[in-house]
């Protein structure tokens, strides 16, 4: 009878080592994923180039002479002509237009954010008859073309003796920006926790104090985001001041740039025009660069919560 050899018993009591198996190989990256990644990065680089190049070209052109602008538009200036900026600031009255724009946009932003945040807080936190109706009225204001309101708005401002005045333009800017501000801030206030406001009421805080000292600081990311958007829209506004603000001493930057472009007919001051254009562009770029992180946080806060 045939017997099989068996391994000797382990007298030490230890188990024989188990053979280790090799870990599974990491899956290879899919070709489609690499292609999509390369395509998206290439598109972003192309988009950044298309956005940055006109800005850089405008800054470079603002230091050239009129002859250099037409003879070598893509080359660097031989010498930096800072007199273009001084000429645009003084001779073209850009300093006056700049001051008027700061006054109008500053007060209109203050009024828009104060009234818009208060209205949005009430619509988001309190239930009362007509709540949804008022909310949808603001939504309807976003879809109403401003060009259809120019003629009646002109006569309303004329009857109120606010035509061709900076206070009148400030009120129009506030009314123009309120619908989107209320829509944005209402959605943002709805994402904030109600327990904090209830705790403030328990401690004896009034509605006004709760709003200004508790809820408004919590809504800071949304406030910064909508302030930047309103600043961009009001700073670059041209249609409303052209119709409602025709006095030369009250004109804003957009009107001043157009006047600078057509002041000398076909022989315009192109170097001064580009200098004035860069002057009008720098505050907008500076505001976005400084607050870009807060803008992104404000846009994503509602989704993250």
Secondary structure, 3 states (H helix, E strand, C coil): CCCCCCCCCCCCCCCCCCCCCCCCCCCCCCHHHHHHHHHHHHHHHHHHHHHHHHHHHHHHHCCCCHHHHHHCCCCCCCCCCCHHHHHHHHCCCHHHHHHHHHHHHHHHHHHHHHHHHHHHHHHHHCCCCCHHHHHHHHHHHHHCCHHHHHHHHHHHHHHCCCCCCHHHHHHHHHHHHHHHHHHHHHHHHHHCCHHHHHHHHHCCCCHHHHHHHHHHHHCHHHHHHHHHHHHHHHHCCCHHHHHHCCCHHHCCHHHHHHHHHHCCCCCCCHHHHHHHHHHHHHHHHHHHHHHHHHHHHHHHHHHHC
